[in-house]
């Protein structure tokens, strides 16, 4: 459970930094996403999911997760 809380905290820190340092960039990104077809957005989300799972797997194999 502690790892999940740590991961959520890190995600919130990164999200907060993006919104604090480049709010107009976030608006541009959201506009670009809005223009993408639904299927492309779905594939981007799937790619992000796979990349995240791969990073967690690498971290676990390096012993980072305990």
N, CA, C and O atoms as a Tinker XYZ file with bonds, in Angstrom:
   264  protein
     1  N      0.826000   -1.204000    0.000000    73     2
     2  CA     0.000000    0.000000    0.000000    64     1     3
     3  C      0.868000    1.265000    0.000000    63     2     4     5
     4  O      0.516000    2.277000   -0.605000    81     3
     5  N      2.007000    1.182000    0.691000    73     3     6
     6  CA     2.893000    2.344000    0.755000    64     5     7
     7  C      3.457000    2.714000   -0.604000    63     6     8     9
     8  O      3.651000    3.893000   -0.901000    81     7
     9  N      3.725000    1.699000   -1.441000    73     7    10
    10  CA     4.248000    1.950000   -2.786000    64     9    11
    11  C      3.196000    2.676000   -3.623000    63    10    12    13
    12  O      3.525000    3.580000   -4.391000    81    11
    13  N      1.935000    2.281000   -3.475000    73    11    14
    14  CA     0.866000    2.922000   -4.239000    64    13    15
    15  C      0.716000    4.386000   -3.834000    63    14    16    17
    16  O      0.514000    5.251000   -4.686000    81    15
    17  N      0.813000    4.657000   -2.561000    73    15    18
    18  CA     0.722000    6.049000   -2.084000    64    17    19
    19  C      1.909000    6.859000   -2.600000    63    18    20    21
    20  O      1.749000    8.005000   -3.020000    81    19
    21  N      3.094000    6.262000   -2.565000    73    19    22
    22  CA     4.286000    6.927000   -3.110000    64    21    23
    23  C      4.107000    7.226000   -4.595000    63    22    24    25
    24  O      4.387000    8.336000   -5.049000    81    23
    25  N      3.640000    6.233000   -5.350000    73    23    26
    26  CA     3.443000    6.421000   -6.788000    64    25    27
    27  C      2.426000    7.529000   -7.054000    63    26    28    29
    28  O      2.643000    8.376000   -7.921000    81    27
    29  N      1.325000    7.525000   -6.316000    73    27    30
    30  CA     0.304000    8.564000   -6.502000    64    29    31
    31  C      0.877000    9.939000   -6.169000    63    30    32    33
    32  O      0.605000   10.913000   -6.871000    81    31
    33  N      1.658000   10.019000   -5.118000    73    31    34
    34  CA     2.288000   11.292000   -4.759000    64    33    35
    35  C      3.220000   11.797000   -5.841000    63    34    36    37
    36  O      3.231000   12.990000   -6.146000    81    35
    37  N      4.007000   10.896000   -6.427000    73    35    38
    38  CA     4.920000   11.293000   -7.506000    64    37    39
    39  C      4.162000   11.766000   -8.739000    63    38    40    41
    40  O      4.562000   12.736000   -9.382000    81    39
    41  N      3.072000   11.088000   -9.067000    73    39    42
    42  CA     2.252000   11.516000  -10.204000    64    41    43
    43  C      1.687000   12.907000   -9.950000    63    42    44    45
    44  O      1.708000   13.757000  -10.840000    81    43
    45  N      1.181000   13.145000   -8.743000    73    43    46
    46  CA     0.620000   14.464000   -8.426000    64    45    47
    47  C      1.686000   15.554000   -8.458000    63    46    48    49
    48  O      1.407000   16.679000   -8.872000    81    47
    49  N      2.903000   15.233000   -8.025000    73    47    50
    50  CA     3.995000   16.215000   -8.096000    64    49    51
    51  C      4.281000   16.575000   -9.552000    63    50    52    53
    52  O      4.397000   17.753000   -9.888000    81    51
    53  N      4.394000   15.573000  -10.411000    73    51    54
    54  CA     4.679000   15.836000  -11.832000    64    53    55
    55  C      3.541000   16.609000  -12.493000    63    54    56    57
    56  O      3.777000   17.556000  -13.243000    81    55
    57  N      2.311000   16.201000  -12.210000    73    55    58
    58  CA     1.164000   16.915000  -12.783000    64    57    59
    59  C      1.149000   18.360000  -12.298000    63    58    60    61
    60  O      0.919000   19.280000  -13.083000    81    59
    61  N      1.390000   18.555000  -11.024000    73    59    62
    62  CA     1.393000   19.902000  -10.468000    64    61    63
    63  C      2.473000   20.773000  -11.075000    63    62    64    65
    64  O      2.251000   21.956000  -11.336000    81    63
    65  N      3.648000   20.189000  -11.302000    73    63    66
    66  CA     4.727000   20.954000  -11.937000    64    65    67
    67  C      4.345000   21.406000  -13.340000    63    66    68    69
    68  O      4.609000   22.546000  -13.723000    81    67
    69  N      3.726000   20.518000  -14.103000    73    67    70
    70  CA     3.328000   20.870000  -15.470000    64    69    71
    71  C      2.330000   22.022000  -15.444000    63    70    72    73
    72  O      2.473000   22.989000  -16.192000    81    71
    73  N      1.320000   21.920000  -14.583000    73    71    74
    74  CA     0.315000   22.982000  -14.520000    64    73    75
    75  C      0.891000   24.282000  -13.965000    63    74    76    77
    76  O      0.476000   25.364000  -14.379000    81    75
    77  N      1.838000   24.190000  -13.037000    73    75    78
    78  CA     2.427000   25.393000  -12.445000    64    77    79
    79  C      3.406000   26.081000  -13.391000    63    78    80    81
    80  O      3.457000   27.310000  -13.440000    81    79
    81  N      4.184000   25.299000  -14.143000    73    79    82
    82  CA     5.242000   25.878000  -14.965000    64    81    83
    83  C      4.814000   26.192000  -16.397000    63    82    84    85
    84  O      5.374000   27.091000  -17.024000    81    83
    85  N      3.830000   25.464000  -16.918000    73    83    86
    86  CA     3.447000   25.666000  -18.327000    64    85    87
    87  C      1.952000   25.463000  -18.537000    63    86    88    89
    88  O      1.555000   24.552000  -19.264000    81    87
    89  N      1.113000   26.293000  -17.916000    73    87    90
    90  CA    -0.330000   26.096000  -18.063000    64    89    91
    91  C     -0.824000   26.269000  -19.502000    63    90    92    93
    92  O     -1.777000   25.605000  -19.908000    81    91
    93  N     -0.199000   27.138000  -20.264000    73    91    94
    94  CA    -0.636000   27.315000  -21.650000    64    93    95
    95  C     -0.285000   26.093000  -22.494000    63    94    96    97
    96  O     -1.006000   25.754000  -23.432000    81    95
    97  N      0.821000   25.433000  -22.160000    73    95    98
    98  CA     1.190000   24.214000  -22.858000    64    97    99
    99  C      0.152000   23.122000  -22.625000    63    98   100   101
   100  O     -0.159000   22.350000  -23.532000    81    99
   101  N     -0.382000   23.060000  -21.408000    73    99   102
   102  CA    -1.432000   22.083000  -21.095000    64   101   103
   103  C     -2.664000   22.356000  -21.951000    63   102   104   105
   104  O     -3.268000   21.426000  -22.484000    81   103
   105  N     -3.035000   23.618000  -22.085000    73   103   106
   106  CA    -4.191000   23.971000  -22.920000    64   105   107
   107  C     -3.951000   23.580000  -24.374000    63   106   108   109
   108  O     -4.850000   23.055000  -25.031000    81   107
   109  N     -2.751000   23.830000  -24.877000    73   107   110
   110  CA    -2.424000   23.448000  -26.258000    64   109   111
   111  C     -2.479000   21.934000  -26.437000    63   110   112   113
   112  O     -2.976000   21.438000  -27.448000    81   111
   113  N     -1.967000   21.209000  -25.454000    73   111   114
   114  CA    -1.990000   19.747000  -25.514000    64   113   115
   115  C     -3.421000   19.223000  -25.505000    63   114   116   117
   116  O     -3.760000   18.320000  -26.270000    81   115
   117  N     -4.252000   19.783000  -24.651000    73   115   118
   118  CA    -5.655000   19.355000  -24.602000    64   117   119
   119  C     -6.374000   19.658000  -25.920000    63   118   120   121
   120  O     -7.194000   18.863000  -26.380000    81   119
   121  N     -6.069000   20.797000  -26.519000    73   119   122
   122  CA    -6.676000   21.130000  -27.813000    64   121   123
   123  C     -6.218000   20.148000  -28.889000    63   122   124   125
   124  O     -7.013000   19.724000  -29.728000    81   123
   125  N     -4.935000   19.789000  -28.863000    73   123   126
   126  CA    -4.413000   18.828000  -29.839000    64   125   127
   127  C     -5.058000   17.456000  -29.640000    63   126   128   129
   128  O     -5.383000   16.775000  -30.613000    81   127
   129  N     -5.241000   17.053000  -28.389000    73   127   130
   130  CA    -5.901000   15.771000  -28.105000    64   129   131
   131  C     -7.352000   15.773000  -28.572000    63   130   132   133
   132  O     -7.855000   14.768000  -29.076000    81   131
   133  N     -8.013000   16.907000  -28.401000    73   131   134
   134  CA    -9.412000   17.031000  -28.819000    64   133   135
   135  C     -9.550000   16.838000  -30.328000    63   134   136   137
   136  O    -10.569000   16.336000  -30.803000    81   135
   137  N     -8.529000   17.237000  -31.075000    73   135   138
   138  CA    -8.570000   17.129000  -32.528000    64   137   139
   139  C     -8.252000   15.725000  -33.039000    63   138   140   141
   140  O     -8.528000   15.409000  -34.197000    81   139
   141  N     -7.671000   14.878000  -32.178000    73   139   142
   142  CA    -7.346000   13.514000  -32.591000    64   141   143
   143  C     -8.608000   12.652000  -32.635000    63   142   144   145
   144  O     -9.520000   12.844000  -31.831000    81   143
   145  N     -8.660000   11.717000  -33.557000    73   143   146
   146  CA    -9.791000   10.786000  -33.581000    64   145   147
   147  C     -9.821000    9.939000  -32.303000    63   146   148   149
   148  O     -8.790000    9.719000  -31.668000    81   147
   149  N    -11.001000    9.477000  -31.941000    73   147   150
   150  CA   -11.185000    8.697000  -30.725000    64   149   151
   151  C    -10.277000    7.471000  -30.700000    63   150   152   153
   152  O     -9.684000    7.161000  -29.668000    81   151
   153  N    -10.166000    6.776000  -31.824000    73   151   154
   154  CA    -9.341000    5.565000  -31.873000    64   153   155
   155  C     -7.865000    5.891000  -31.625000    63   154   156   157
   156  O     -7.164000    5.112000  -30.979000    81   155
   157  N     -7.390000    7.022000  -32.129000    73   155   158
   158  CA    -6.000000    7.421000  -31.906000    64   157   159
   159  C     -5.770000    7.730000  -30.436000    63   158   160   161
   160  O     -4.743000    7.348000  -29.874000    81   159
   161  N     -6.726000    8.423000  -29.804000    73   159   162
   162  CA    -6.610000    8.698000  -28.367000    64   161   163
   163  C     -6.579000    7.408000  -27.569000    63   162   164   165
   164  O     -5.838000    7.288000  -26.594000    81   163
   165  N     -7.385000    6.447000  -27.986000    73   163   166
   166  CA    -7.416000    5.155000  -27.305000    64   165   167
   167  C     -6.055000    4.461000  -27.431000    63   166   168   169
   168  O     -5.560000    3.886000  -26.462000    81   167
   169  N     -5.455000    4.515000  -28.619000    73   167   170
   170  CA    -4.145000    3.890000  -28.823000    64   169   171
   171  C     -3.043000    4.599000  -28.028000    63   170   172   173
   172  O     -2.134000    3.950000  -27.510000    81   171
   173  N     -3.123000    5.912000  -27.933000    73   171   174
   174  CA    -2.155000    6.669000  -27.131000    64   173   175
   175  C     -2.280000    6.264000  -25.664000    63   174   176   177
   176  O     -1.275000    6.072000  -24.979000    81   175
   177  N     -3.509000    6.136000  -25.190000    73   175   178
   178  CA    -3.724000    5.703000  -23.811000    64   177   179
   179  C     -3.194000    4.305000  -23.572000    63   178   180   181
   180  O     -2.581000    4.042000  -22.536000    81   179
   181  N     -3.419000    3.406000  -24.511000    73   179   182
   182  CA    -2.914000    2.038000  -24.394000    64   181   183
   183  C     -1.388000    2.025000  -24.392000    63   182   184   185
   184  O     -0.777000    1.275000  -23.631000    81   183
   185  N     -0.773000    2.841000  -25.230000    73   183   186
   186  CA     0.694000    2.920000  -25.270000    64   185   187
   187  C      1.235000    3.450000  -23.937000    63   186   188   189
   188  O      2.252000    2.964000  -23.442000    81   187
   189  N      0.560000    4.441000  -23.360000    73   187   190
   190  CA     0.983000    4.970000  -22.058000    64   189   191
   191  C      0.848000    3.901000  -20.978000    63   190   192   193
   192  O      1.711000    3.784000  -20.108000    81   191
   193  N     -0.222000    3.129000  -21.031000    73   191   194
   194  CA    -0.421000    2.044000  -20.075000    64   193   195
   195  C      0.702000    1.014000  -20.170000    63   194   196   197
   196  O      1.256000    0.595000  -19.154000    81   195
   197  N      1.032000    0.612000  -21.390000    73   195   198
   198  CA     2.088000   -0.382000  -21.600000    64   197   199
   199  C      3.442000    0.176000  -21.144000    63   198   200   201
   200  O      4.222000   -0.535000  -20.510000    81   199
   201  N      3.719000    1.435000  -21.461000    73   199   202
   202  CA     4.982000    2.044000  -21.043000    64   201   203
   203  C      5.070000    2.109000  -19.523000    63   202   204   205
   204  O      6.125000    1.833000  -18.952000    81   203
   205  N      3.979000    2.470000  -18.866000    73   203   206
   206  CA     3.960000    2.518000  -17.404000    64   205   207
   207  C      4.178000    1.147000  -16.789000    63   206   208   209
   208  O      4.928000    1.006000  -15.823000    81   207
   209  N      3.529000    0.147000  -17.343000    73   207   210
   210  CA     3.714000   -1.215000  -16.838000    64   209   211
   211  C      5.155000   -1.675000  -17.031000    63   210   212   213
   212  O      5.717000   -2.342000  -16.162000    81   211
   213  N      5.756000   -1.322000  -18.168000    73   211   214
   214  CA     7.147000   -1.692000  -18.423000    64   213   215
   215  C      8.078000   -1.019000  -17.416000    63   214   216   217
   216  O      9.016000   -1.647000  -16.926000    81   215
   217  N      7.829000    0.241000  -17.108000    73   215   218
   218  CA     8.666000    0.945000  -16.125000    64   217   219
   219  C      8.533000    0.331000  -14.740000    63   218   220   221
   220  O      9.525000    0.195000  -14.024000    81   219
   221  N      7.313000   -0.041000  -14.357000    73   219   222
   222  CA     7.114000   -0.696000  -13.057000    64   221   223
   223  C      7.830000   -2.041000  -13.043000    63   222   224   225
   224  O      8.443000   -2.398000  -12.037000    81   223
   225  N      7.763000   -2.785000  -14.129000    73   223   226
   226  CA     8.436000   -4.082000  -14.221000    64   225   227
   227  C      9.949000   -3.905000  -14.086000    63   226   228   229
   228  O     10.605000   -4.656000  -13.364000    81   227
   229  N     10.497000   -2.906000  -14.787000    73   227   230
   230  CA    11.941000   -2.647000  -14.699000    64   229   231
   231  C     12.317000   -2.269000  -13.264000    63   230   232   233
   232  O     13.307000   -2.770000  -12.730000    81   231
   233  N     11.530000   -1.388000  -12.639000    73   231   234
   234  CA    11.810000   -0.980000  -11.264000    64   233   235
   235  C     11.772000   -2.179000  -10.318000    63   234   236   237
   236  O     12.613000   -2.306000   -9.429000    81   235
   237  N     10.789000   -3.054000  -10.519000    73   235   238
   238  CA    10.687000   -4.238000   -9.660000    64   237   239
   239  C     11.888000   -5.160000   -9.856000    63   238   240   241
   240  O     12.388000   -5.731000   -8.887000    81   239
   241  N     12.352000   -5.313000  -11.078000    73   239   242
   242  CA    13.493000   -6.187000  -11.351000    64   241   243
   243  C     14.824000   -5.582000  -10.898000    63   242   244   245
   244  O     15.798000   -6.304000  -10.684000    81   243
   245  N     14.858000   -4.280000  -10.757000    73   243   246
   246  CA    16.062000   -3.623000  -10.239000    64   245   247
   247  C     16.073000   -3.598000   -8.710000    63   246   248   249
   248  O     17.054000   -3.184000   -8.093000    81   247
   249  N     14.975000   -4.045000   -8.113000    73   247   250
   250  CA    14.890000   -4.066000   -6.670000    64   249   251
   251  C     14.436000   -2.761000   -6.049000    63   250   252   253
   252  O     14.526000   -2.591000   -4.833000    81   251
   253  N     13.950000   -1.838000   -6.862000    73   251   254
   254  CA    13.525000   -0.534000   -6.360000    64   253   255
   255  C     12.283000   -0.671000   -5.478000    63   254   256   257
   256  O     12.112000    0.085000   -4.523000    81   255
   257  N     11.432000   -1.621000   -5.795000    73   255   258
   258  CA    10.166000   -1.766000   -5.074000    64   257   259
   259  C     10.295000   -2.623000   -3.812000    63   258   260   261
   260  O      9.298000   -2.897000   -3.145000    81   259
   261  N     11.456000   -3.024000   -3.500000    73   259   262
   262  CA    11.639000   -3.760000   -2.250000    64   261   263
   263  C     11.907000   -5.153000   -2.442000    63   262   264
   264  O     12.081000   -5.888000   -1.471000    81   263
